[in-house]
């Protein structure tokens, strides 16, 4: 933790010296997020989760949980589906109502 704080302080000092302090929009340790009003918000969130497990809530009300494998312009491929580990799924992006991601533990 102490080393990470030192890195953050050094980074901020370097940015200030370069005069770029006004252009920094993401705080240290945070992932950039897509604008919620963006038409590609679902796709952007899924791109950040490649290789990680997510749960998709579909427009039909069905849930699919698996590891994000690939993302195309119109669909996402999930691997190792929960409860069906030997199966993969390809889901159209416009059929996804929500992306549920585990971001913290107790």
C-alpha positions in Angstrom: 0.0 0.0 0.0 2.8 2.4 0.9 4.6 1.7 -2.4 1.4 2.3 -4.4 0.9 5.6 -2.6 4.5 6.6 -3.5 3.9 5.7 -7.1 0.7 7.8 -7.2 2.4 10.8 -5.6 5.3 10.6 -8.1 2.9 10.3 -11.0 0.9 13.3 -9.8 4.2 15.3 -9.4 5.3 14.4 -12.9 2.0 15.4 -14.4 2.1 18.7 -12.7 5.6 19.3 -13.9 4.6 18.6 -17.5 1.6 20.9 -17.2 -0.9 18.2 -18.0 -2.9 18.3 -14.8 -5.9 19.7 -16.5 -6.1 16.8 -19.0 -6.1 13.9 -16.5 -9.6 12.5 -16.2 -9.1 9.1 -14.6 -7.9 8.8 -11.0 -5.1 6.3 -10.2 -6.5 2.8 -9.8 -9.8 3.4 -11.5 -10.8 1.9 -14.9 -12.2 4.2 -17.5 -15.9 3.8 -17.9 -18.1 4.4 -20.9 -20.6 7.2 -20.7 -24.0 5.8 -19.6 -25.7 7.7 -22.5 -23.4 6.2 -25.1 -25.0 3.8 -27.6 -22.0 1.6 -27.1 -22.1 1.5 -23.3 -22.8 -2.3 -23.1 -20.0 -3.0 -25.6 -17.5 -0.8 -23.7 -18.2 -2.4 -20.4 -17.8 -5.9 -21.9 -14.5 -4.9 -23.6 -13.2 -4.0 -20.1 -14.2 -7.4 -18.8 -12.5 -9.7 -21.5 -11.2 -12.8 -19.7 -13.3 -12.1 -16.6 -16.6 -13.6 -15.5 -19.8 -11.6 -16.0 -23.5 -12.2 -15.7 -25.7 -10.9 -18.6 -29.3 -10.0 -18.0 -31.0 -10.4 -21.4 -34.0 -8.5 -22.6 -36.0 -11.8 -22.4 -35.3 -11.9 -18.6 -32.9 -14.8 -18.8 -29.5 -14.7 -17.1 -26.3 -16.0 -18.7 -23.1 -16.1 -16.7 -19.7 -16.9 -18.1 -16.2 -15.6 -19.0 -16.1 -12.9 -21.7 -14.1 -14.5 -24.6 -14.6 -12.2 -27.6 -16.5 -9.1 -28.5 -17.5 -8.1 -32.0 -19.4 -5.2 -33.4 -22.8 -6.9 -32.9 -22.2 -9.9 -30.5 -20.2 -11.1 -27.5 -19.0 -14.7 -27.0 -19.2 -16.1 -23.4 -17.1 -19.2 -22.6 -17.4 -21.6 -19.6 -21.1 -20.9 -18.9 -22.0 -21.4 -15.3 -23.8 -24.7 -14.9 -22.9 -25.6 -18.5 -19.1 -25.4 -18.4 -18.6 -27.4 -21.7 -20.7 -24.8 -23.6 -20.1 -21.4 -25.0 -22.7 -18.8 -26.0 -22.9 -16.0 -28.5 -25.2 -13.2 -27.6 -26.3 -10.2 -29.7 -25.3 -7.0 -28.0 -28.7 -5.4 -28.6 -30.4 -8.3 -26.6 -28.4 -7.4 -23.4 -30.3 -5.4 -20.9 -27.6 -5.3 -18.2 -24.0 -6.5 -17.5 -23.5 -7.6 -13.9 -19.9 -7.6 -12.7 -18.4 -8.4 -9.3 -16.3 -5.4 -8.3 -15.6 -5.9 -4.6 -15.4 -8.5 -1.9 -16.2 -8.3 1.8 
